[in-house]
Amino acid sequence: GGSRTLRRKGMAKGSVENVITVLKRMGLDPAGYDIHINFPGGTPIDGPSAGLAITTAIASALRRIPVDHRIAMTGEIGIHGMVKPVGGVVAKVEAAFQAGATTVLIPKDNWQTLFEGLEGLRVIPVESVGEVFRHVFGPEIEKDIGFSSGGELFAPMPTPASFLQANSPSPNGGM
């Protein structure tokens, strides 16, 4: 029905909005470009699992740096550039291999031991868009775009004082 189509489009639109936010924060502002993003087929899994691929494709187009066609990826991104888990990863990795991929980037939270030591396929768990870009474009992309290799793209928000414990804080911020 119609509401199902709207929901799918809404999920994909939210994904693209996250992508644009992350790219802006990385110094790649797509505002000066006409960008058209199409999800052929329109199945529910196309939008919310494609954040990494959309981000990489736009960065590739804006910087005119090609992406190796043997690299596949799945994963959604949050507005802070962190990779979020998705469904159906085993099937997606298998499909990527059948399509000729030699490397597949997946969310770290989707990692399974069955991905270890596959013949002819490297499955790499990733946590941030910066990490994805290093795998796809190489370390020199950091100088080009201007983000650091410290792991996370953005500094975490400071914890409000009211959430801190009176005793010495634990390594995870006292929570």
Long-range contacts (C-beta under 8 A, 24 or more apart in sequence): 5-42, 8-42, 8-43, 8-44, 8-46, 8-47, 9-42, 9-47, 11-44, 11-47, 11-48, 12-39, 12-46, 12-47, 12-48, 12-50, 13-47, 14-47, 14-48, 15-47, 15-48, 15-50, 15-51, 15-54, 15-76, 15-77, 16-54, 18-51, 18-76, 18-77, 18-78, 18-79, 19-51, 19-54, 19-55, 19-58, 19-77, 21-79, 22-55, 22-77, 22-79, 22-80, 22-81, 22-129, 22-153, 23-55, 23-58, 23-59, 23-62, 25-81, 25-153, 25-154, 26-59, 26-81, 26-129, 26-130, 26-145, 26-146, 26-147, 26-153, 27-145, 27-146, 27-147, 28-58, 28-59, 28-62, 28-63, 28-145, 30-58, 30-62, 33-61, 33-62, 35-61, 45-87, 45-88, 48-76, 48-86, 49-74, 49-75, 49-76, 49-86, 49-87, 49-88, 49-92, 50-74, 50-76, 51-75, 51-76, 51-77, 51-84, 52-76, 52-77, 52-83, 52-105, 52-126, 52-129, 52-132, 55-129, 55-132, 56-132, 56-133, 56-136, 59-133, 59-137, 59-145, 60-136, 60-137, 63-137, 63-141, 63-144, 63-145, 65-137, 65-141, 65-144, 67-136, 67-137, 68-103, 68-136, 69-100, 70-100, 70-101, 70-102, 70-103, 71-101, 71-102, 71-103, 71-104, 71-105, 71-135, 71-136, 72-96, 72-99, 72-101, 72-103, 72-104, 72-105, 73-104, 73-105, 73-106, 73-132, 73-136, 74-104, 74-105, 74-106, 74-107, 75-105, 75-106, 75-107, 75-110, 75-126, 75-132, 76-107, 77-129, 80-153, 80-154, 81-128, 81-129, 81-130, 81-152, 81-153, 81-154, 82-127, 82-128, 82-129, 82-152, 82-153, 83-107, 83-108, 83-109, 83-126, 83-127, 83-128, 83-129, 83-131, 83-132, 84-109, 85-109, 85-110, 86-110, 90-114, 93-121, 93-123, 96-121, 97-121, 103-135, 105-132, 105-135, 105-136, 127-151, 128-152, 128-153, 129-153
